[in-house]
Amino acid sequence: MGMKPPEGMKLWNNGKRIDGRSADELRPIKIHAGVLKRADGSCYLEWGGNKVLAGVYGPREVHPRHDMNPTQAIVRCRYNMAAFSVGDRKRPGPDRRSQEISKVTSEALRPVILTHLFPRTAIDVFVEIIEAEAGSRCAGLTAASVALADAGIPMKGMVAACAAGKIDGHVVLDLAREEDNYGETDLPIATIPRTGEIVLLQMDGDFTDEELSQAIDMAIQACARIHEIQKQALRDRYKDAAVTDRPPAPPDMEPPTASDEGADVLEKPAGGSEEGW
């Protein structure tokens, strides 16, 4: 954010952005729930160039035991970028950025989970960034919310996240990689569309008061659209499961043959009469 763009690069040109989108247009989003058999809940998400896999385990026993809360479940999140997720190989393991995103993700998810129903347990959320473009924290949080719902964790709503920003003095939605690198401002927001609550709000850069209000409104509206995609992914997941689990239909009954018609009839003795049968 804030880097000087290469000579000749225009982030905004005749009302269009560098990738041809309008100011309030999202990148393509695909969400699939229930992709991991060994996890209690899971989600695979593609958002522009981001590819994210999220898995949820729990509620389950807390280790180490001293982290246990006797009144409610604890929510732990691990956000990790694969070494091959970016152009220049990333050093494996957690870094400061991953730790920060893990923290804000768990804090954004905690308000929607009915943790009081599961005292002395842990709900573990794992977010793996397989391929990264701009907006991976919003993509990871959106995928984690679907994975929680797929796990059957009681919640008061799902969390949807999206970023707004500013490029060449224009407020835009869902920054692309070049816009994230060379733009002026980045504003990730996560909401609970069902209740209208904002559970995550960060900003890198500067906005005027009018621009900030416009960016927040734009991001909240985008979260509502993403929420519909999340719900449709869950509908598709259980619709497909219902079809898969349905017992096979009985084979079509074939008309009986001549040999079948007398299969259960006693055979008449050779040379005998029918009397006395």
N, C-alpha and C positions, 0 to 999 in steps of 0.2 A: 504494500500500500504506500502510495506517495512516491514511487520511483519514477524517474523520467522516462517516458516512452521512447522507443527507437525512432529515429528520424523517418518521417513519412507515415507513421502509424496514427490513424485517427480512430479514437474510441467512439466518437459521435459524428455522424455524417448524414446530413439531410434527414434528420428525424429518425435515423436507424443506428443501431449499435454495431460494433465490429463484427458480430456474428449474424447480423441481419434482423435481430429482434427489435420489437418496439420497447418503449421504456418500461411498461408494466407487464411484459411477457416473461413467463417462466421457461426454463429449459425443459426438455422432455423428461418426464418422470415415469418410472415403472417400478411397481412394488409387488413382491410375491411373498406371501406368508407361509410358514410351515415348511421350510426348506431343509431343516436339519432334524433328523430322526432322534438323535440322542439328546437334544436340548428340550427343555420343557416348552419353550416357545422360540420361534426364530423368524427372521425376515431377511430377504435379499432385496436391495434397492439399487436402482440405477437412476442417477440424477445428472443429466448432462454427461460430463466425463467422469463423474464419481461412481464407483462401484463399492457398495457397502454390504457387509454381512453382520447381522446382529443375532446374538443368542442369549437366552434368559434361562437361568437355573434357580429353582426355588419356588416357594419358601423352603429353606433347608437349614440344617444345623449350622450354627455359627462356629467358625474356627478363625482365629483363636477365640477361646471362650470369653476372655475379658472384653471383647468387643460387643458382646451380647447386650441387648436392651430388654429389660424384663417387661416393658409395657408395649413395645411395638417392634416390628421388623426393621432391620437396617437395610438400606439400599446402597449397594456398592456397584460402581461402574468402572470399567476399564476400557479406555479408548486407545487404540493402537493402530499405527500406520505401518503396513507391511514394507519391508525394505525395498520392494520392487514397485511400490505404489506411485513413485514420482520418477521424473526423468533422471535425476542424479540419485544413485543408490543411497537410501537412507540408512543410517546406522541402526541396527536392530535394537529393540529394547525401549523402555520409556525415556522420554526427555521432558523438559520443562513444559513444552507446549502440550504434549499428550497428557501430562498430569493435570494441567490447568483445565483442559477440555473434559477430562474424566470427572473432575470436581464439579464443573458447572453443569454437566449432563446429569449427574446424580442429583444435584440440587434442583434441576428443572423437573425431573421425574418424580421426586419424592412427594410434592404436593398433590399429585393425582392418585397415588397409590394408597389404598386403605390399609396402611401399615398396622393400625391398631388391631386388626383381625388376626395378625400372626406374630404375637409376642415371642421373644427369644429366638427368632429366626433371622435368616439373611436372604435377600433377593439379589442375586448377582447378575449383572448385565455386562455383556462383552460386545464391544463394537470394533470390528476389524475393517479398516479401510484397505480394500484390495487395490483400488486405483483411485488416485486423488486428482481432483481439479479444485477450483474454488468452491467454498461452501461446504467442506466436508464435515464440519461440526454440526451444521444444520441437517445435513443428510444423515449423519450418524444418529442424531437425536430423534429424527423422524422414524428411522428404521427401528431404533430401540423401543419406541412407543408401540409400534405394531407387534414387535416380538413379545412385549409384556402382555398385550391383549391376546395374542395367540397362545400364551402360556396359561391363560385363564386367570391372571392376577386381577382381583377386584380393583377397579379404578373408577373415579368419577368422570373420566373422560380421557381421550388420548391427547398427546402433545404433538403439535405440528410446528415446524420451525422453517424460517426463511430469512434471507438477508436482503436488505436494501442498501443503496449506496449512492455515491455521487461521482459522475465522470464528466469532465469538461463543463462543470457547472450545472449538469442535469441530474435530477434524482431518478434513479433507475432501480429495477427489481432484479434480484437473483444474479449477482455479479458473475461474469465469466472469468476465466483465468487472467486474461490480459487486463480486464477491468479491475480485478482484485489487485494485480501487481502495480498497475499504473494509474489507478483511479485516485480520487481524493478522499473518499470516506467509505467505511464499511460498517454496517449496522445489523448484526445478527439479532433476530427476535424469535422467541418461542412462545406460543400461546396454547391455552386450552380452549379450542373453538366452542366447545359445548357451553362453557361458562363465561368466556370472554376474558379470562385472567391472563396476564402476561407473566411467564415464569422464567424468562431469560431475556435480558436486554444488555447488550454490550456495544461499544462504539469505538472505532479507530478512525480518527480524523475529525473534521469539523463540519457542522451544519449551522445554518442560520435557524432561528426559531421556526420560520415558515417551512424551511426545508426539512427540519426534524419532524414536524407535524405531518408533512406530506409523506415522508419516508415510513413513519410508523403506521399511518393509515394504509399505505400501499402494502406493507409487509403483513399486517393483520388480515387484510383481504386475501392475500396470497395464502396465508396459513389456512384460511377457511376452504380454499380450493384444494389445497394439499390434503386436508382432513377428509374430503370426499374421496380422494384417491386411496387413502388409508382404509377407509371403511369398505370400499369396493374390493380391495385386496383381501380383506378378511371374509367378505361374502364369497368371493371366488374360492378361497381356500376351503371353506366348509361346504360349499356346493360341490367342489371336486371330491372332497372326502366322503360326502354322502353317496356320490355315484360310485366311488371306489369300494365303499363298505357294503353296498347293497348286494344281497345274495344273488347269484346268477339265476336268470329266468329258466324255468324248466324247458327242456327241448320240446320242439313241436311234436305233437302226437301224430304218429303215422297210422294210416288205416290198417286194421288187422288183416293178416293174410289168411288163406284157407287153412294153413297148418296151425296158425295161432288160435283159430276159432275152436278147435277141438282139443286144445292142449290140456284142458282140465276135465275132459270127459273120459270115462272109463272106456277102454277099447273093447269092442264086442268080440267074444271068443270066436275063433275060427270054426266055421261049420256049425255053430250053435244057433239057437233061436233067441229072440229077444225076451222070451218069457223067463221069469226067474231072475232077472237082473236085479 
